[in-house]
Structures are given as structure tokens and as C-alpha cells.
Amino acid sequence: MRFLVFQHIDIEHPGILRDFMAADGIAWDAVELDAGEAVPDFDGYDALMVMGGPMDVWQEDEHPWLRREKVAIREAVSERGIPFFGLCLGHQLLGEALGGTVGPMETPEVGILEVALTEEGRSDPLFDGIAPTSKALQWHGAAVTETPPGAAVLAASPLCPIQAIRVGRTAYGIQYHVELTPAMVGEWGCVPAYEASLEKVMGPGALDRLNQEAAHHMAAFNADAMRLYENFVAIVKQQKVAPAA
């Protein structure tokens, strides 16, 4: 299999998911959209993964490539039925590209916080084997506020009722970060927009505290990431056998 990955800043890549794909022999190609790289033809790709980034989905004047990306996501999901896995900004882009709404939050979610699966999420194949409630890294000040038509909400938190969605059979968006490696929190803390939001919510010296807390939970984060990855790959394989009508 071969996956296509949309990136919006070079340090927000598939993270630990790269190790899982390498172990399974899944090839993947990254397109750095913020650097002006073009979206390739989707022929030959079995899934599309869309990562996070410091920009917001509505900042099309500052980042004109967002318009092209939304068109590409609609083509991949709505026209071609390609399985989709979006994280943070990728989740928000899925929501907006397919007819939902994304907007700023009154209170940003930043830190290691609890996420709970909804009733539909507990029975969804992507979350098979995932605990009904778990800790996750959040780092966002925008959220999906209205889902696309027909979408299912699969997870929620007190500050963000739409933490995960499924659109159709095989398109998934997750607001929180599951791709973490031990280096990523420190790397993200060097991005000015992320540093500012972190200190605004958690106060001075927040990066060191967040790094320590993330390290404490890293084994659990990575175990959940592997389970989600394995479940998504199973969904992709099933789609290859019985593609959507």
C-alpha cells in the first residue's frame, strides 16, 4: 500500500505513525503544502493522511494553498472514496471541506486532557480496543463547531464537543494528537504561535511542564496510536476489497 500525506509545517509529520508504516512496508509520500509543493494525482494512493499546522482553516488570504487543499480533500473523500485520516488541523480541514463549520474557541485546549468516546465512537471500527476515556495531547484554539452533513461525532471533551468525526464509511478526523514521539512537544514549543498559546493557557515555563507530563504518558499515547493505526489500516484494506459505491 501507499499513503499520501499532506503536511503544513515540516515538524508536524506522521511522527510515530512513520515507524508503524515502515514496519508494515507501507510506502508514503509527503507533500509540504506550505512550501508550495503541488498535490499529486491520487491514482496509486490507498489513503490520505492530513497533519496539523499553526494556521487556521479560514486563513486563505495568508495561505492561499488552503483553497487547493480543501478542493483536494473533497476530491479524495467525496469523489474517490479514499480513506482519510486527519489530525488537528487535518480534522478541521475535513470538517470544513465537506460542508461543516470551523471557528475559534472561547477557551483553547492546550495540555494533557481527557477525551471520551461517544456511544457511536465506542462502536466504530477506528476506535476498536480504545478505552472509553483516555488522556490526549491537545494544542488548538479552533474547533469544528458544526459537522458536515451526515457525519458522526465519535469523541468529545468538556471544551470541545466534536473531538473526532467520521464522514461516510472511511473518512476520519481527530482533533487531538495521537502521532506523538518524545521529541515532538519540544519541537512544537519552538513554533511562535504554539509557544504563545501554550504560555497563555498554562503560564510561564509551560513547555517544560508539558514535556514532562507528555513523557509520563508517552507509552500510553503510543499504544493508543498503534491501535488506531492498525484499525485504520484494516479499514483501508477493507476498502480495497469492497470499495464504496
C-alpha positions as CSV (number, residue, x, y, z in Angstrom):
1,M,0.0,0.0,0.0
2,R,1.0,3.6,-0.4
3,F,-0.3,6.6,1.6
4,L,-0.3,10.3,0.7
5,V,0.4,12.7,3.5
6,F,-0.4,16.5,3.5
7,Q,1.9,18.5,5.8
8,H,1.6,22.2,6.7
9,I,4.9,22.7,8.6
10,D,7.9,20.4,8.4
11,I,7.8,19.4,12.1
12,E,4.2,18.2,12.0
13,H,4.7,14.9,10.3
14,P,3.2,11.5,11.0
15,G,5.5,11.0,14.0
16,I,5.3,7.5,15.5
17,L,3.0,6.5,12.6
18,R,6.1,6.6,10.4
19,D,7.5,3.7,12.4
20,F,4.3,1.7,12.1
21,M,4.1,2.2,8.4
22,A,7.8,1.2,7.9
23,A,7.2,-2.0,9.9
24,D,4.3,-2.8,7.7
25,G,6.0,-2.0,4.5
26,I,3.6,0.8,3.7
27,A,5.2,3.5,1.5
28,W,4.2,7.1,2.0
29,D,4.8,10.4,0.2
30,A,4.7,13.7,2.0
31,V,3.5,16.9,0.3
32,E,4.7,20.1,2.0
33,L,1.8,22.4,1.1
34,D,3.1,25.4,3.0
35,A,6.3,25.2,0.9
36,G,4.4,25.4,-2.4
37,E,4.5,21.7,-3.3
38,A,1.8,20.6,-5.6
39,V,-0.9,18.0,-4.8
40,P,-0.2,14.9,-7.0
41,D,-2.8,12.8,-8.7
42,F,-4.5,10.5,-6.3
43,D,-4.1,7.4,-8.5
44,G,-2.0,4.8,-6.8
45,Y,-2.7,6.0,-3.3
46,D,-4.7,3.9,-0.9
47,A,-5.2,6.6,1.8
48,L,-4.8,10.3,2.6
49,M,-3.4,11.5,5.9
50,V,-3.5,15.2,6.8
51,M,-1.5,16.5,9.6
52,G,-1.6,19.6,11.9
53,G,-0.2,23.1,11.5
54,P,-0.2,26.5,13.1
55,M,-2.5,28.1,10.6
56,D,-6.3,28.2,10.7
57,V,-8.6,26.8,8.0
58,W,-10.1,30.3,7.3
59,Q,-6.7,32.0,6.7
60,E,-6.9,31.5,2.9
61,D,-5.6,35.0,2.2
62,E,-2.4,34.4,4.2
63,H,-2.1,30.8,3.0
64,P,-3.7,30.6,-0.5
65,W,-2.8,26.9,-0.8
66,L,-5.5,26.1,1.8
67,R,-8.1,26.6,-1.0
68,R,-6.4,24.0,-3.2
69,E,-6.1,21.6,-0.2
70,K,-9.8,21.8,0.5
71,V,-10.6,21.0,-3.1
72,A,-8.2,18.1,-3.0
73,I,-9.8,16.7,0.2
74,R,-13.3,16.9,-1.3
75,E,-12.0,15.1,-4.4
76,A,-10.3,12.4,-2.3
77,V,-13.1,11.8,0.1
78,S,-16.3,12.7,-1.8
79,E,-15.5,11.8,-5.3
80,R,-12.9,9.0,-5.0
81,G,-13.9,7.5,-1.6
82,I,-10.2,7.4,-0.5
83,P,-9.9,6.6,3.2
84,F,-8.9,9.7,5.1
85,F,-7.1,10.2,8.5
86,G,-6.8,13.8,9.7
87,L,-5.2,15.1,12.9
88,C,-5.8,18.5,14.5
89,L,-5.8,20.9,11.5
90,G,-6.4,17.9,9.3
91,H,-9.5,17.1,11.3
92,Q,-10.7,20.7,10.9
93,L,-10.0,20.7,7.1
94,L,-12.0,17.6,6.7
95,G,-14.9,19.2,8.6
96,E,-14.9,22.4,6.5
97,A,-14.1,20.9,3.1
98,L,-17.1,18.6,3.3
99,G,-19.6,21.2,4.4
100,G,-19.1,21.7,8.2
101,T,-18.0,24.8,10.1
102,V,-14.8,25.6,11.9
103,G,-14.3,28.5,14.3
104,P,-12.2,29.9,17.1
105,M,-12.8,28.5,20.6
106,E,-13.7,30.7,23.6
107,T,-11.2,28.7,25.7
108,P,-8.4,27.0,23.8
109,E,-7.5,23.4,24.7
110,V,-3.8,23.1,25.5
111,G,-2.3,20.4,27.6
112,I,-2.8,16.7,28.5
113,L,-6.6,16.5,28.8
114,E,-9.3,13.9,28.9
115,V,-11.2,12.7,25.8
116,A,-14.3,10.5,25.9
117,L,-15.7,8.4,23.1
118,T,-19.3,8.9,22.3
119,E,-21.7,6.0,22.1
120,E,-21.2,5.9,18.4
121,G,-17.4,6.2,18.8
122,R,-17.3,3.2,21.1
123,S,-18.8,1.0,18.4
124,D,-16.8,2.5,15.5
125,P,-14.1,0.3,14.0
126,L,-11.5,3.0,14.2
127,F,-11.7,3.1,18.0
128,D,-11.9,-0.7,18.5
129,G,-9.8,-1.5,21.5
130,I,-9.5,2.1,22.7
131,A,-10.7,2.9,26.2
132,P,-13.9,4.9,26.6
133,T,-12.0,7.7,28.2
134,S,-8.3,8.5,27.9
135,K,-5.7,11.3,28.1
136,A,-4.6,13.0,25.0
137,L,-2.4,16.0,24.0
138,Q,-4.4,19.0,22.9
139,W,-2.9,22.1,21.3
140,H,-5.6,24.1,19.5
141,G,-7.6,27.3,19.6
142,A,-10.0,26.4,16.8
143,A,-12.5,23.6,16.5
144,V,-15.1,22.0,14.3
145,T,-18.4,23.7,15.5
146,E,-20.8,22.0,13.1
147,T,-20.2,18.7,11.4
148,P,-20.5,18.0,7.7
149,P,-23.9,16.6,6.6
150,G,-24.3,13.0,7.7
151,A,-21.1,13.0,9.9
152,A,-20.9,11.0,13.1
153,V,-19.3,12.5,16.2
154,L,-17.1,9.9,17.8
155,A,-15.4,11.6,20.7
156,A,-15.8,14.7,22.8
157,S,-14.3,16.7,25.7
158,P,-15.7,19.3,28.0
159,L,-14.2,22.2,26.0
160,C,-14.6,20.7,22.5
161,P,-17.8,18.6,21.9
162,I,-16.5,17.5,18.4
163,Q,-13.2,15.8,19.1
164,A,-13.5,13.1,16.4
165,I,-15.7,12.6,13.4
166,R,-16.4,10.0,10.7
167,V,-17.8,11.2,7.4
168,G,-19.1,8.4,5.3
169,R,-17.6,5.0,5.9
170,T,-13.8,5.7,5.8
171,A,-13.0,9.4,6.4
172,Y,-11.9,10.2,9.9
173,G,-10.8,13.4,11.7
174,I,-9.3,13.5,15.2
175,Q,-8.8,16.9,16.9
176,Y,-6.2,15.7,19.4
177,H,-2.7,14.4,18.7
178,V,-2.0,10.7,18.5
179,E,1.2,10.8,16.5
180,L,3.5,11.9,19.3
181,T,7.1,11.0,19.7
182,P,9.3,12.1,22.7
183,A,10.8,14.9,20.6
184,M,7.6,16.4,19.2
185,V,6.4,18.5,22.2
186,G,9.7,20.3,22.4
187,E,9.9,20.9,18.7
188,W,6.3,22.3,18.6
189,G,7.0,24.6,21.5
190,C,9.6,26.4,19.3
191,V,6.9,27.5,16.9
192,P,5.9,31.0,17.9
193,A,2.1,30.5,17.5
194,Y,2.3,27.3,19.6
195,E,4.5,28.8,22.2
196,A,2.2,31.8,22.6
197,S,-0.9,29.6,23.0
198,L,0.9,27.3,25.4
199,E,2.0,30.1,27.8
200,K,-1.3,31.9,27.5
201,V,-3.2,28.8,28.7
202,M,-0.6,27.2,31.0
203,G,1.5,30.1,32.1
204,P,5.3,30.8,32.1
205,G,7.5,27.7,31.9
206,A,4.7,25.7,30.5
207,L,6.8,23.9,27.8
208,D,9.0,22.1,30.4
209,R,5.9,21.1,32.4
210,L,4.1,19.8,29.3
211,N,7.2,17.9,28.1
212,Q,7.4,16.2,31.5
213,E,3.7,15.3,31.5
214,A,3.8,14.1,27.9
215,A,6.8,11.9,28.7
216,H,4.9,10.4,31.6
217,H,2.0,9.4,29.3
218,M,4.1,8.6,26.2
219,A,3.9,4.8,26.4
220,A,0.0,5.0,26.7
221,F,-0.1,7.6,23.8
222,N,2.0,5.3,21.6
223,A,0.0,2.2,22.5
224,D,-3.3,4.1,21.5
225,A,-1.6,5.4,18.4
226,M,-0.7,1.9,17.3
227,R,-4.2,0.6,17.9
228,L,-5.7,3.5,15.9
229,Y,-3.2,3.0,13.1
230,E,-3.9,-0.8,13.0
231,N,-7.6,-0.1,12.9
232,F,-7.3,2.5,10.2
233,V,-5.1,0.2,8.0
234,A,-7.7,-2.5,8.4
235,I,-10.4,0.0,7.2
236,V,-8.1,0.8,4.2
237,K,-7.7,-2.9,3.4
238,Q,-11.4,-3.5,3.6
239,Q,-12.0,-0.5,1.2
240,K,-9.6,-2.0,-1.3
241,V,-11.6,-5.3,-1.2
242,A,-15.1,-3.7,-1.2
243,P,-14.8,0.0,-2.3
244,A,-17.7,2.3,-1.6
245,A,-20.4,2.6,-4.3
